[in-house]
Amino acid sequence: HVHSGYDCNGTESQGGHWYNDTTLDSDPWTLVGYSATDEDGYAQYATCVHTGFDLVTTPDLLDGRAFVVHANDGSRVSCGTIESAGEDLEPTILEAATLPIPGASATVEGFVNVMEEVQPM
């Protein structure tokens, strides 16, 4: 989930879920869940979340925000900051490498890609 904060140093600096509460009645991130992983703990997920912000024309609104992976119980287990991706990664325009949060109940790490102009298959 994209969070309102700009670093992963702690819960306060990560902030809460990032969305426009003046245009949306409820937190859209509460509807986002992850599927199960395989026996090695590997999984891939793809989703679109309506945040109430125009990310099509201003994707840089995400730049620097904390991306937090939650465990099934809602606890925070992994975090990384969203940054510009290299031009060689198109259509990925932003990315975050998440690392385990110290003291978390699970050891989770991975990569998040924000893509533009992705066409349905």
Buried (B, 14 or more C-beta within 10 A) or exposed (E): BBBEBBBBEEBEEBBBBBBEEEEEEEBBBEEBEEEEEEEEEEEEEEEEBEBBBEBEEEBEBBBBBBBBBBBEEEEBBBBBBBEBBEEEEEEBBBBBBBBBBEEBEBEBBBEBBBBEEEEEE
